[in-house]
Amino acid sequence: MENGEIEAAEDGLPVPAPPNGRRYRPVGSEDSAVIQMTSMDGSSTSATAVAGVTPQPPRNLKSGANLTIDPSMQEGSSDHATSIGPQRDSKLELFGFDSLVNILGLKSMTGEQVQAPSSPREGEDVAITIGRPKETGPKFGTMMGVFVPCLQNILGIIYYIRFTWIVGMAGIWQSLVLVSFCGACTFLTSLSLSAIATNGAMKGGGPYYLIGRALGPEVGVSIGLCFFLGNAVAGSMYVLGAVETFLDALPSAGLFQESVTVVNNTLLNGTAVAGTATISTPSLHDLQVYGVIVTILLCFIVFGGVKIINKVAPAFLIPVLFSLLCIYLGVFIAPRHNAPKGITGLSLTSLRDNWGSEYQRTNNAGVPDPNGSIYWDFNALVALSTREELLTDSKLLTATVAWPAPVVIYIGIILSTLGAALQSLTGAPRLLAAIANDDILPVLNYFKVSEGAEPHAATLFTAFICIGCVIIGNLDLITPTITMFFLLCYAGVNLSCFLLDLLDAPSWRPRWKFHHWSLSLVGALLCIVIMFLISWSFTVISLALASLIYYYVSIKGKAGDWGDGFKSAYFQLALRSLRSLGANQVHPKNWYPIPLILCRPWGKLPENVPCHPKLADFANCMKKKGRGMSIFVSTIDGDYHELAEDAKTACHQLEAYIEYKRCEGVAEIIVAPSMSEGFRSIVQTMGLGNLKPNIVVVRYPEIWRRENLTEIPSTFVSIINDCIIANKAVVIVKGLDEWPNEFQRQYGTIDLYWIVRDGGLMLLLSQLLLTKETFESCKIQVFCIAEEDSDAEELKTDVKKFLYDLRMHAEVIVVTMKSWESHLESSSSGAQPDDSQEAYISAQRRISTYLSEMKETTEREGRPQMEHGKQVVVNEQKVDKFLYTMLKLNSMILRYSRMAAVVLVSLPPPPLNHPAYFYMEYMDLLVENIPRMLIVRGYRRDVVTFFT
């Protein structure tokens, strides 16, 4: 079929082939399967005789990303280019990305192995190899990496040495209950593990990788390190089991005197039976010496690498399977003619006698002793002999029962335990290396390994731990420690599946379908219950160790975002909380300040400094005990398509600044044609529901005179007007350079000049300042501004009662200010002007000059007075009134609050149809000679309340 006929053939419409249409020739056996995407134009080169694909560098990589091209691929590309000439770009490039065929998606169709994609943390370089993938070292595979280690752990020391001894204590029915209990725990854990493992590609680390990616780095590292310790200690348990079995089988090999335990009274059916039994146990020093030697030999095998382990592991496993067969053969043919007295074979009498439990006290060696210090209360399953034989056969009844001779079981036990020890010494270092490679804890950097390399440093560290536990020499003391760490890991796997299943994020699509969050929760609870049943003291110790590691990782560890379940839970909780808040107004009792902090400076900051250094300090002062969210925003003038990457870079810098200042907040950068338009977009769209910012924090433009006389005033006035229209409170900070940080304690007063009703915002801000260590030594003074003819005492009484009802402690001071009419009368009567009259006259002179220049321009152009596209109407008497009011208020602040730590004063709104330049003159008169001031304007609602 012609290339042009492919699509239309389905509709049954014959489509003529293009003039230069391409035909596909059959692929021969000597051809390599390579997919090539070329142009669909009629002049495109034929796809025949294609020997390779010329790789194109990915276009969508970020700057700094590593690009590795296989040299052999380059050679093939050059040969291909010389043979068929230059190729045209693929039509798929219209989508703006590289073809998946050439990068990842269909590479496997060429017979090449493609490395599974991972999700690197933000900021990491991504290495993409085009061509043949990099060859890695040999790996274990499913059989040697999963099946054989699991089988060696199952058929290990517990099965051979401890099962028969345990059932003598617990009896059959309790053993059945406990085995079912533990089997349910492992079965549920397997379901959870299967679900997580089939939800995506995995890297090294096993359960640590699953738990860390599901519950976060802190939980993953804490449980992963405990699991590593469990594997390392398990190696010592297996070594001790092998050595103990060897010394039991060959007592003459002991280097030291054997320990002989004499039992005078043995419990039988609940009664003490007089008698003397001599039981020999290996010497502790023999266990230590032989254990250290065996551990060192196993470490040499592990240092040999994966190839040697793959060859040695089957040699350990095959005799174990044969010994297991011998045990079952011995069970069916027992009792033999030379069997000990206690061996009865499969007998209903023995089954009935061993059905009930009869726990006894033992010494540290596990030998029954009525005066022993250990009381056993756990169970296992085997019913092959009488209770006396179970408890007095040196814990090796399996060797006595086995056919044809006990030596087969001794060999099987030794090889089984050595194989399990080898697997522990192999898996534990790789687990530690996987934790170190995630670069969460800097202290683990010594154990990092490159891909395909052997973790020699981690193996050496594991060997030291194993040797240390071997020196302890007590198998029964080591076993609970291993059990706790393994059960803790199983609980982590179950909790991971429970969280992921409960959240059901879009990325949760495991191929294993037999799972449910309730089953995972039951599995996790079973793990915890079993831990406490075995030993509450070891459980508390293991949980405390995991908690300490978690706390250490949370403090010293590097932050990493692995898309864990807790982040998904936080996201869903935030969405649910946002919906529960609704769109209604928040009650004043639940009102929190959510400041929108405009970071863009009026001047210029040094390079790579995204924000004024003191803005975050001020934002923290607006929160009680640091609780609350701040939104740091800035604008970039220009076109969004051209400056989008610059905005992302600036946003990252601003986020780093927020984190450095330890301020709870988020960063946003807006690209807009101008600062005014950018802020107008921000104030309209920023936030969601009741989490929209309710206070806008702006720095006062103290440099407006020397920097720009027209742009800064108009932008400043535009920001205030936008906040008023959007019903946002405004806080303008004057003297931000002198704002104290958390280490600069302030003394004196916090003075409030309360002029207009603002919903109590100014009072609330003063109380929030007092909660900070910087201002906790200050006192609040409330200055009420009254005119000369008002009743000052009545006003003072009302304000005091109001503050008392609000549970606010402050000193109330009423000050009178001469009205504008009184000022005119005193001026006409020739009264002596105040000392600050000079500033007032200077401001009048500047405004008159600006107004005259505006009038000349309008008369010359023949149009009404306009400013930034808006008509301006100037009432000179109203201008003088504003100037006088600001002047008197400034004089009053300098008179009463010159030594105040901070002054809060009400913000007058910009007068309608007045030039922005005039408003800046008003504000300059207000803030003149005041080092630190907050100019506050509330919004149309109360933020404080009388009621509880």
N, C-alpha and C positions, 0 to 999 in steps of 0.2 A: 504494500500500500504506500502511496506517495505520502510524503511528509505533510503536504497541505490537505490531504483527505482524512486525516485521523479524526479530527473533531466532528466534521460534518457527516462522517460515515454512520455515526450513531443515529442521526436523524433520517437516514435513508436518502439524503440529497447528494447526488453526485457532484463533486467539486473538482473542476479541472486542476491538474497539477500546475504549479508555477512553471514559467519557462525554464528556469534553471533549477528545478526542484531536485532534492536529494533523495537518493534511495539508500536503504540499509542493506548491506550485504550480510550473509550468514556469518556467524562467528565461528571460526575454526578452533580446533583443539590447541593450536599453537598460539592463539591470541590470548592476551591478558585481558581480564574483565575490567575495563576502565570506562567510567561514565564521563562524558564530556558535554558541556553545554556551550554551544556556539550560537552565532546569530542566526535568526530564521530568515534573513534576507535571501533573496535569490542569488546574490553574489557571494554568499558565505562559502567558506571552504568545506569540502567534503569531509565527512567524519570517518572515511575509510583510512586504513593504514595508520590508525592512531596508536602511538606507543606510549603516550604519557600525557599528562596535563600540566600546562604551565601554571605554576601557582601564582596567584595574585595576593599581595599582602592584604590582610583584613583591613577594611576601611574604618571600622567602628571601634578600633581599639583606642583606649585613652592614652594620653601622652605618658611616656615612661614605661609602657608595657614592653615586655621582652618578646621578640619574634625570632624563632629559631627555625631555619629551613634546612632540611636534610641535604647534605652535599650530594648524595647520590641522586636526589630528586632534581637538584639543579642541573646535574649532568644530563639526565634524561630530558629535561626541559630544553636545554640548548640543542640537543640532537633533534628533538622534535621540531623546534623552531626552524632549524635549517632545512628540514625536509618538507614541511608543508607551508612555510611562510608565516607571516604575522597573522594572529587570530583577532577577530573582532570581539568586542565586549558582548557579554550575554545580555539578552533582553531582561533577564531577572534583575539586572542592576538598576532597572527603573524603580525597584522597590527600595533602593538605598542601602542594601546590605549585600554581603558576599553570599554566593551560592552555598547552600548547605552541603551540596555534593562535594564541593571543593574543600570544605573545612571539616565538617563533622558528620552530618546526618547520614549520608549514604556511603561513607568510607568503607564500612564493613562489607559492602557489596563487591568491593575489589579484592576481598580476601585478606585485607590488612586488619590488624587489631587496633582498635581505637581506644585510647584511654578514656575512662569514664569521666564525664564532666563533674567538676566539683564547684562549690560555691565559696570562693575565697572571700575573706573578710575585706571590708572596704579599705582601700589604701594599699593592698598587696598587688604586686605585679603579676600579670597573667601570662604565662608562657604557652604559646601555641606552636606546635610542631607541625609543619606542612611536609608531607612526604611520608617516609617510613617512620613509624614510632620508635622512640628510643628503646633500645633493648634493656631489659631489667634482669636482675639476678633470678635464680631459680626460686620458686615459691612452693609452699607445701601442697596446695590443692585441697580438694574436698576430702579425699580419703586420708591423707597423712596429716592434714591440718585440722580436720574436724572429727572424722569417724574414729581414727585410731586413738587420739588423746582421750576422747570421751569414753571409749571402751576400756582403756587402761585405767582411767579413774574409777569406772564402775567396778571393774574386776581388780580392785586394789586391796590395800591392807585391811580395810574395814570388812570387806567380804570374807577374806580368808581368816583373819585373826580374831575379829571382834564379834562376829555374828553369833557364833555358838556360845560364847561367854555371856553375851547380853541376854539371850533367850533364857539362860539359866536363872537370871535375875527376874525377868519380867513375865515369863510364861508366854504361851502361844497366843492366847486371845488378845492380850495387850500388845503383843508384837504385831499381830495382824492390824489392829487399830492404828498403831503408830506408823506402820509401813504405809497403810492407806492414807493416813494423814499427810505424811511426807510426800508420798506419790502424787497426791492431789496438788500439793504445793509446786512440785517440779513440773507437773503437767500444765498447770495454769501459767506458770512462768514460761514454759515452752510455747504456749499459744501467744502470749504477749511478745516473746522474742521473735517469733515467726512473723507476726504482723509488722513490727517495726523494721525488721531486716528486709522485708519485701516491699518497703515503701520508698525505696531509692537505692542508689549506689552507696556502698560502704567503703571506708578506708580502714587502715589498721587500727587496732585498739579494742576490737571485740565489743563486749558489753559497755566499756567506757565510751566508745564512740556513739553507741546508741543512746546511752543515758545522757551524755553531754549534749548531744544535738536535740534531745527531747526536753531536758530539764534545765539546760543552761550550763555554762562553763564551771560555775562554782560547785554545783551539785555533781556534775560529771567528774571534775578533778578530785573532789573529796571522796566520792565512792570509788573512783578509778584507783586512787592511791591505796585505799583500804583493800580493794580487790587485788592489787599488786602485792601488798603485804600478805594477803591470804594465800596467793600462789607461791610466794617465796617461802612462807612458813610451811606450806603443804609439802614443798620439796624436802624440807627437813623431816617431816613426819614420814614420808615414804622412805627416806634413807634410813631412819631409825627402825622402821618396820623391817626393812631388808636385813639390816645388821642383827636385829633381835632374832629374826628367823634363822639366820645363818648360825648364830651362837647357840640357839636351841638345837639345831640339827647337828652341830659339831662343837660340843662343849669344850673339847680339848684345844680349840683355837683361841680360847680366852687368854688374855695376857695377865689378867688380875684374878684375884680370888672371887669365886662366885658368891652371890648373896643367897643365903639359905633361910627360908621362912618356915617356921614351925607353927602349925595351927593346932592348938590344944582343944578347942571347942568349935565344932562346925554346926551351923544351924540346919536342921532337917525338919521340914514340915512345921516350922515355927518353934521347935524345941531344940535345946542345945544337946548335942550328942558328944559324949566324952570320947576322946581319941586323939591320936597324934599323927599328923601327916607332914611329911617333909617335902617342901616344894622349892625347887632351885630356880633362880632367875639370874639372867646375865648381870655381870657387874656394870655399874654405871660408867666406870672408866673405860671398859671395853667398848661400850656403846659410843662413847665420845671419840675414842681413837679411831675405831673402824669407820664411824660415821663421817669424820672429817676427811679420812682418806678417800672414801667412796664419793663424797661431794666433790672433792678436787678432781677425781677422775672423770666424773660426769661433766664438770665444767670444761675440761679439755675437749670432750666430745662436742659440747655446745659451741665452744670457740671455733671448732672446725667448720661450722656453717651448716646451711640447710641441706647440702648434698649428703654430708656424713650422717645427719640426723635421719634423713629419709632412708638411708641404708640400714641404720642401726635399729630404728623403731620396730620394723617387722620382726627382727630377731628377738626382740623382747616380747612381742605379742603372741607369736605362734606357740611357744611352749606354754604360755598362760592358757590359751584355749585348750591345749592338750591336757593340761592339769585339771581344768574344769571338767572335761570329759571323764577323766579318771575319778573325780569325786562322785559324779553321778553313777558311774559303774560300781563304785564301792558301796554306794547307798543301796543299790538294788540287790547286791550279792551278800550284804552284811546280814548276820554276823559270820565272819570266817572262823576257822578252827583256832587260829592263834589270836583272835580279837580279844581286847581287854574285857573285863567283866562288865563295864558300863555300856558297851556297845550292844544294843539290842536290835538295830535295824529298824525297818518300817514296821512298827508295832502299835496296835491300838492302845495297849497298856501304857506304853511310853508316851503316847499322845495324850492320854487321859492324865497321867501323872504330871506332865509338864504343861497342862492347860492353864493352870492358875499361876499367879505371880507369887514370888517369895523373895523379896529384896533382902540383901545382907550388907553388912558393913565390910569394907575391904581396906587394906593398907594402900600405900601409894603405888605398889606394884600390881594392884588389881586382884590380890589374893584374898579370899574371904577371911575375915578376922572380926570376931565380935567386938573387939576393942579398937577396931580400925577407925581412922579419922574421916573416911569418905563413905557416904551413903548414896548408892546409885539409884536413879529413878527413871531411867529411860530404857527403851525396849528394842528388840530386834526379832528376827524370825529364823529359827531352825529347830526341828524336833526330831532328833535322830538318836538320842541316848538319854540315860537317866540324868537327873539334875547333878548328882555328885560328880559324875564324869565331866559334865559341862564346866563345872567350876574348878576342877582340879587338874585339868589336862594342859596346863601351860598355855591356854588359849589357842591351841593348835589341834582341835578335834578334827578338822578337815583332813589333816595329814594322817591321823589315825584311821579314819574311815576310808580314805582313798585306796583305789586298786591300781597297780599291784603292790606298791610299797610307798611308805611316807616320803621317801626321797623325791618322788615326782612332785609332790605338793610343795616340798621345801624349795625345789628349783623353781616351780611355778610362782610361788610367793615372792621369792627373791627377784626373779625377772620382772614380775608384774610391778612390784614396788619400785624397782630401778627404772622401769619404763615410765611409770607415772612421775617419778622424780625428774627424769629427763625431760618430760613434757612440761613440768612446772618450771624447770630452769630454762626452758626454751621460750615458753609463753610469757613469763613474768617480765623478762627484760624487754621484750617487744612491746608489752603493754606500757612499761615505763617510758620507752622511747617514743611511743605514740603520744603520750601525755606531754612529754617534753617538746615534741615537734609542733604541737599546737601553740606553743609560745605563750602560755597563760601565766606560768610561774617562772620568773627569771632564775630562781634557784635551781631549776631543773635543766638549765641550758647545757650542763656538762653531759647530759645523756642524749642530746640530739644526734640524729644520724641522717645521712642523706638517703635518698630513695634507692633501695636495693642493697644498701650496706648492712653489715652485721652490727648489732648494738653491743659492742664489746664493753664499753664503760658500764652500761646498764647490767650486763651479764656479770661483771665483776662485783658490782654493788649487790646484786641478788645473791651471789655466792657468799658474800660476807654475812648477809642476813641469815642465809640457810645454815652456815657453819655456826653462827651464834646460837641458833635454836637447837642445832645438833648437840652443842655443848651442854644444853640444859638436860638432855637425855631422857626426859620423862614424856613418853608418848601420850599418856592420858592428860597431861597438862597442856600439851600443844594442840590437841584435837579440838577443844572448844573454841580456841582462838580462830582456827581456820573456819570452823562452822559459822561463826558470827560474821566474818568478813564475806563469806560466800552468800549467806542469807541476806546480808545487807545489799549485796549486788543484785540478788534476785528481786528483793523488794524494790530496788531502783528501777529495774526493767519493768516490773509490773506497774509501778507508779507512772513510768514514762508512757506506757501504752494506755493506761487509764486516762492520763491528761490529754494525750493526743486524740483518743477516741471520744472523750467527752467534749472537747472543743470542736472536733470535726472540721478542721480548717480545709479550704479547697485543695491544699497540697497533700492532704491525708487520703491516699488512695492505695492502700496495701493490696498486693495480689493475694495474700493470705486472707481469706474471707471468714474463717472461723474464729472470730474474736468479738468481744463485747466489753465495754468499760466496766460493767459489774463483775465480770470474771476476773479482770485485771485487779480490781480493787480487792476482791476476795483473796486473790493470790498474794497481794502485798500484805494484807492483814495476817494471813497464815504465816508468812515469813516472820513477821514481828512476834506473833504468838509463839512460834517454835523457838525463836531466840530466847524469849523469857522462860519458856519451859525448860530449856536446856540449862541455862545459867543466867540468872538475872544480873549477877555481878559482871560477867563477861559482856552481857548485852549493854549494860550501862557504860562500860569502858569503851566498847566499840562505837556506840553512838556518840559518846563524848569526843572520841578521837576524830570521827567524821565531822562533828560540829566544829572542832578546832581547825581542822583543815579548811572547812568551808569559810570560816571567819578569816583565816589567813589569806585565802585566795581572794575573798571579797576586798581585802585591804591592799594586799601587795600584788595581786594578779592584774594582768593587762586586760582591759575591756575587750570583749569579743562578741560579735553578734552572729550567732549560728542559727537564727530563726527558730529558737527553742520554743517549747510549749508555753513557758511562763510568759514570754512576750506576746504570744497569741492570746493567752488568758488575760493579760493586762489590756490588750486591744479590745477584746470582747467586753471586758468589764467596763472599760471606758465608754464604749458605745452604749451599753445598757444603762450606765449611770447618766450619760448625756440624754438618753431618751426619757429616763425617769425624771430628770430635771424639767423637761418640757420647755416650752417657749415663754412661760409666764415669768413675771418679774420675781426675783429672789426676795424673800422676806428679809427685812433689815437684820434680823438675828443671824441669818446665814449669809450675809453679804461679805464677800472677800474682795479686796482690791486686786484687779487683774490689770496691771499697768502695761500700756503700750508705749515702749520707750523708743523715741526717735533718736537713732544713733548718729545720723548724718550730721557732721559738724557744720557750724556756720563758717568756720575757717577751714584750714587744712591741717590734717594730722600727719605725723610722720609715716613713712612708707611701712606697709604691713601692720599698721595699727588700725583695726577696724572700728574702734569705738573709743570714746573718751574713757580714760582709766577709772574715773570716779562714778560713772553712770551705774555700774553694777553695784557699787557700794550704796548708792542712793536707793536702787531698786530693792536691795535687801532690807533697807530701813522701812520700807512700806509694807513689810510682811511681819506677822507675829510669829516669832520663833522660826523664821525662815520658811514657813508654810505658805504656799501659794505659787502661782505661775506668773512669770514675766514674759512678755513678747518683745524681743529686740528687733527692730526693723530699721532698714535703711533703704535709700533709693540711689539708683545710678541713672544719670541723664543719658539718653540716647535711644537707639533702636533695639528692640528686644532680640530680633533675629541676629544682630551683630554682637550683642553683649551678653548673650545667655550664658556662655561659658565663664565670662568674667563675673557674672552674678553668682554662679555656683561656687567659684573660688572665694569670692568675698563672703558668701554664706558660711563656708567651712571655716574661714578665719574668724568670723563672728562667733560661731559655735565654740571654737577653741578658746576664745576670750571668755565666754560665759562659763565654760567648764573650769578655766583657770581661776576665775573669780568666785567659784563655788556658789553660783547663783542658779536657782531653779528657774529655768526658762528655755525658750526656743528662739531660733533666729530665722528671719525672713529677709530676703533682698528682693526689691521690686525695681524693674527697669521701666522707666517712663520718660516721656519727652522733657519733663521738668520736675523739680522737687514738689511743687504744689500739686500737679496732677498725680504724681506717684502717691503722695500722702492721701489725696482724696480717694484714690482706689483702695488704699490700705484701710482707711477708717470706715469704708463702706462694707468691705468684704472679709476683713480679718476676724477669725473666730467662728465658733459653731454654737448655735443656740444660746444658752445662758453662760457659755464659756467665752463669749466675746469680751474683748477688753473694755473696761469701763472707765479707765483713767488714762489720759494721754500725758506723757511726761516729755517736756521739751526744755532744752537748755536755752536760757535767755541769750539773745545775740548781742553780747556786750561789744563786739567788734564792728557793728554795722556802720559806724561813721567812717572808719578808716578803710573798710573793705569795699563796700558797695552801698551807695546811698539809696538806690531805688529797688534793687532786686530783693535784698534781705527784708526790708520793711513790708513789701507786698507779700512775700512768702510767709512771713511771720503772722501777719494779719489773716492771710488766707487759711493758715492752719487753725487759728483760733476760731474763725467763723465756721470752718468745716466741723470742728468739734462741737460747737454750739448746735449746729443743724443736726448732727448725728447723735445728739444727746449724750455726749461723752464729757466726763469731768476733765479738767485741765489743771496740771501742776507745772508751773514754769520755775525752773531752778536758776537762781541768780547766785553767782559765786561758786560754781561747781568745782573750780580748781581748788578751792579751800575747803571742800566738803571732807569731813573726817572719815578715815577708814576705821575698821573694827578695832584697831589697836590704839587709837587716839581718843582718850576719854575726855569728855566735855563737862564743864561745870558752868553754873549760872542758871539762866532761865530759857524757856521756850515760850516766846511771846506771840500771842494770837491777836491780831487786830481784826475783830469780827465786825464787819460792816453790813453785810447783806446775808439773808438766809440762803444757806448752801446745802441744806439737808444734813448738816452735822459733819460734813466731810473734813473740814478743817480741824474740828475737835478730835475726830477719829485719827487723823494723821498724827496729831500731837501725842495721842495715847500710844500709837504704834511706835513712835520714836522713843518713848520711854521704855519700851520693852527691849531695846538694844543696850548692850553694855556701854556703848559710846555715850548715850544720853541718859542712862539710868540715874545719874546723880543730879540731873537738872529738875527744876520745878516749872510748872506751867502757870503762866499769867495770861488772863483773858482781858484784853482792852476793848471796852465797848465804846464806840464812837457815838456821841450824842451832840445835838445842837445846843446852843446856849439857853434856849428857852424851855428845854425838856427837864423832867424831874429825874435827876441823876440817881438819887437814892432809891427810888422805886424801880428804876431800871436795874440797878445793882442787885436788889433783892430778888427780882424776877430771874435774873441770869444765874444767881447762886442756886436758887431752887431748881432751875432747869438742869444745871450741872449735877446737883445732888441726885436728882431722879435718874440721871444717866450714869451714875456710879463713877463720876469723874472728879478728881481732886484738882482744883485749880484756884488761884487767887483772882478775884474779879476786881478790875479797876475801870472806872468810868471816867472818860476824858471828854471834854467839850471842845468843839471846833467851830470857829466863827463861820457863819454862812456866807455865801457869795454876796447876798444883798447887804449884809453888814460890812463886808469888805468894800463894796462900792461906796457906801455911806462914809466910812472912815477915810477912804481915798479922796472923796470930794470935799471932806471937811479939813483936809490937809494934815491927816494923822501921820506920825512918823513911820516909815516903812520898816519892816522886819529886816533882820540881818541876812536872811535867805532870799531877799527880794531880788538880789542880783541875778541868781539863777533863773528866776521867773522872767526877768526882763530879757536875759540872753535867749531864752527859749522863744519868747515873743518875737524877738528880732529875727531869729532864724526862720520861724514860721512865716513872718511877713515877707521876708526875702523869697522864700519858696513860693508863696502865694502870688507875689508880683510876677515872678518868672512864669508861673503857670498862666496867669492872665495874659501876659505878653504873647505867649505861644498860641493861646486860643484866639486872640484877636488877630494875630498874624495869619493863622490858618483859617480863620472864619468859621469856627465850630464851637460847640459848648465845651466847657471844661470837662475833660475826660482823663481817666487814669486806668490803664490796663483794660480798656474797652468798656468801662463803666463811667457813667456821668457823675461828676462830683459837685456837690452843693455845699458851700462853705458858709457857715454862720460864725462870723468873727467873735461875736459876744459869747457864743457857746464854746468856742475854742479857748477864750480867756477863762471861762468858768472851769473847764477841764484842767487847764494849766494851774489855776489857783488851788483846786482841790488836791491835785497830786502834790503840789508844793507844800501845802499845809500838812498833809498826811506824812510826807517825808520828814518834815521838821518835827512832827510829833514822835515818829519812830526814833529819830536821832536823839531826841530829848529823853525818852523813857527806856529805850532798848539798845543803846549804843553797845553795851557789854553782853547782850543776849547771845546764847549759843546759836540760835536760829530764830528768824522772824517769819511768821506766816501772816499773809495779808490777802484780802479778797481781790480777785482779778476783775477789773472793769472791762466789760465787753467793748469791742471797737465801735465807735459811734457810726451810725448809718450815714453813708455818702460822704464820709470824711476821708481825705487822702491817708494812705498808710503811713506816710512820712509824719503826719501830725500825731498819729497814735504812738509812734515810736518816741516822739518828743515827750508825750505824756508819761510814757513808761520810764523814760530816762530820768525824768524828774522824780518819779516814785522811788526808784532804786538807787538814787544818787548817794554815794558814801556809805551804803549799807553792805557789809562784806558778804553776808549769807542770808538769803531770803527765798522763801517759797511763796509764789503767787498762785493762789488756789481759786478755782471756780468749780462749784458743784454742778449737779445736773438735776433734772426735775424729779427727784425722788429722795426719800430719807435713807440714810445709811446707818442711823442709830435709832434706838427705840427705848422707851421707858419700861416696857413690859418684859417679863421673864420668859 
